[in-house]
Amino acid sequence: MTRRAAFVFLFGRRQQASRWIFVGAAVLLFIVALAGHRHGAVAWYAVLGTLCLLQVLYPTFAGWCVVFVLFLYAALQYSILVVGDVVRLWAGSDPPQVFSDPVNTVVTLLQFSMVIFIAIRLPFVRPRLPPAQDGA
């Protein structure tokens, strides 16, 4: 595979049947950025949200891979956080982090469910090369 073929494969414009998932992902990232503005998270999440919006306008395989890995990692992190809090509550050892108050519980579980949904849905909306491009 030549360099040009690899570049076209990764960054060439692709057909994306369902782009709404990236809009939802961007909205989720911008909400998290605004919620974490006191912790210095705005720039990081805003860049990732912008990447999702770019995926809507110019879908590429490389962009899809970055967004997929990001949400897969977030789903794993949220799962570890929620399971850890359930174990803490069950054992009665340490105070919970997620389930500390009703508002925090609802917000975290909503974010958790949206991240899981996006992580599960993304493999089904992978961008495809148009028929005219064969990677050469």
C-alpha positions as CSV (number, residue, x, y, z in Angstrom):
1,M,0.0,0.0,0.0
2,T,1.5,3.3,-1.0
3,R,1.5,6.4,1.2
4,R,-1.1,8.1,-1.0
5,A,-3.4,5.0,-0.7
6,A,-3.0,5.0,3.1
7,F,-3.7,8.7,3.3
8,V,-6.8,8.3,1.1
9,F,-7.9,5.4,3.2
10,L,-7.6,7.3,6.5
11,F,-8.5,10.8,5.5
12,G,-10.4,10.6,2.3
13,R,-14.0,11.8,2.4
14,R,-16.4,8.9,2.9
15,Q,-20.1,8.2,2.7
16,Q,-21.8,8.4,6.0
17,A,-25.4,7.2,6.0
18,S,-26.2,8.2,9.6
19,R,-24.5,11.4,10.8
20,W,-26.9,12.2,13.7
21,I,-24.9,10.1,16.1
22,F,-22.0,12.5,15.8
23,V,-24.2,15.5,16.5
24,G,-25.5,13.7,19.7
25,A,-21.9,12.9,20.7
26,A,-20.8,16.5,20.1
27,V,-23.8,17.8,22.2
28,L,-22.9,15.4,25.0
29,L,-19.2,16.5,24.9
30,F,-20.2,20.2,25.0
31,I,-22.5,19.6,28.0
32,V,-19.7,17.7,29.8
33,A,-17.3,20.6,29.0
34,L,-19.7,23.2,30.4
35,A,-20.3,21.0,33.5
36,G,-16.6,20.6,34.1
37,H,-15.5,24.2,33.5
38,R,-14.3,24.5,37.1
39,H,-12.0,21.6,36.6
40,G,-10.3,22.8,33.4
41,A,-12.1,20.4,31.1
42,V,-13.6,22.9,28.7
43,A,-10.7,22.9,26.2
44,W,-10.3,19.1,26.1
45,Y,-14.0,18.3,25.6
46,A,-14.6,21.3,23.2
47,V,-11.9,20.0,20.9
48,L,-13.4,16.5,21.0
49,G,-16.9,17.9,20.4
50,T,-15.5,19.9,17.4
51,L,-14.0,16.7,16.1
52,C,-17.4,15.1,16.2
53,L,-18.9,18.0,14.3
54,L,-16.2,17.7,11.7
55,Q,-17.1,14.1,11.3
56,V,-20.6,15.3,10.4
57,L,-19.3,17.7,7.8
58,Y,-16.4,15.7,6.4
59,P,-16.6,12.0,7.4
60,T,-13.3,10.1,7.5
61,F,-12.2,6.7,8.7
62,A,-9.5,8.3,11.0
63,G,-12.1,10.6,12.5
64,W,-14.5,7.8,13.1
65,C,-11.7,5.7,14.8
66,V,-10.8,8.6,17.2
67,V,-14.5,9.2,18.1
68,F,-15.1,5.4,18.6
69,V,-12.1,4.9,20.8
70,L,-12.9,8.0,22.8
71,F,-16.5,6.7,23.6
72,L,-15.3,3.2,24.1
73,Y,-12.8,4.4,26.7
74,A,-15.5,6.7,28.3
75,A,-17.9,3.8,28.5
76,L,-15.2,1.7,30.3
77,Q,-14.4,4.5,32.7
78,Y,-18.0,5.2,33.6
79,S,-18.6,1.4,34.1
80,I,-15.7,1.2,36.5
81,L,-17.0,4.3,38.3
82,V,-20.5,3.0,38.7
83,V,-19.5,-0.6,39.6
84,G,-17.1,0.8,42.2
85,D,-19.8,2.9,43.8
86,V,-22.2,0.0,43.9
87,V,-19.5,-2.1,45.7
88,R,-18.8,0.8,48.1
89,L,-22.5,1.1,48.9
90,W,-23.0,-2.6,49.3
91,A,-19.9,-3.0,51.5
92,G,-20.6,0.2,53.4
93,S,-16.8,1.0,53.4
94,D,-16.2,4.4,51.8
95,P,-18.7,7.1,50.9
96,P,-19.9,6.9,47.3
97,Q,-18.8,9.2,44.6
98,V,-21.6,8.9,42.0
99,F,-24.5,8.1,44.3
100,S,-23.7,10.8,46.8
101,D,-26.8,12.8,46.2
102,P,-29.9,12.5,43.9
103,V,-28.8,15.2,41.4
104,N,-25.3,13.8,41.0
105,T,-26.8,10.3,40.6
106,V,-29.3,11.3,37.9
107,V,-26.7,13.4,35.9
108,T,-24.1,10.7,36.1
109,L,-26.5,7.9,35.1
110,L,-27.8,10.0,32.2
111,Q,-24.3,10.6,30.9
112,F,-23.4,7.0,31.4
113,S,-26.4,5.8,29.4
114,M,-25.7,8.2,26.6
115,V,-22.0,7.3,26.4
116,I,-22.9,3.6,26.4
117,F,-25.5,4.1,23.6
118,I,-23.0,6.1,21.4
119,A,-20.3,3.5,22.0
120,I,-22.6,0.7,21.0
121,R,-24.1,2.5,18.0
122,L,-20.8,3.8,16.4
123,P,-19.7,0.4,14.9
124,F,-22.9,0.3,12.9
125,V,-22.4,3.8,11.3
126,R,-18.8,3.3,10.2
127,P,-18.1,5.5,7.1
128,R,-17.7,3.7,3.8
129,L,-15.6,4.6,0.8
130,P,-17.6,5.8,-2.2
131,P,-17.7,3.4,-5.0
132,A,-15.4,5.6,-7.2
133,Q,-12.5,5.5,-4.7
134,D,-10.6,2.2,-4.5
135,G,-7.8,3.6,-2.3
136,A,-5.3,4.0,-5.2
